[in-house]
Amino acid sequence: MNLARWEELKGNILDQFKDVDQSTAPLEPGPGEVETLEFSAPTGRMKLELTTKPRMLEERGRTSRRIGSDVRIEKVYSDTEQVTIFKAYRAAPDGTWTEIAPDTIP
């Protein structure tokens, strides 16, 4: 999903439903953020998440052959490219969130 489609979907949800909880949180671990919409639909409580983060270009392992040394993993991120991940959840009767598979969404 691209950002223009997300903004369109978010606008439709804010127009159609009254009790929309909207939040943005930093992504842990690493750079990026998660934007969340929670609302009550006719089918039950729903949650939509859009994760936006920079594309990871490579991972570098920093090691030493010395006894007792540690291993460090350095991640290199792109300055220009972004990755977006869209997920939809439905509330289960026990209060947990169940992810909706993309092929079941009409």
Secondary structure, DSSP 8 states (H G I E B T S, - for coil): --HHHHHHHHHHHHHH-S--EEEEEE-SSSS-EEEEEEEEETTEEEEEEEEEEEEEEEEEEE--SSTT---EEEEEEEEEEEEEEEEEEEE-TTS-EEE--GGG--
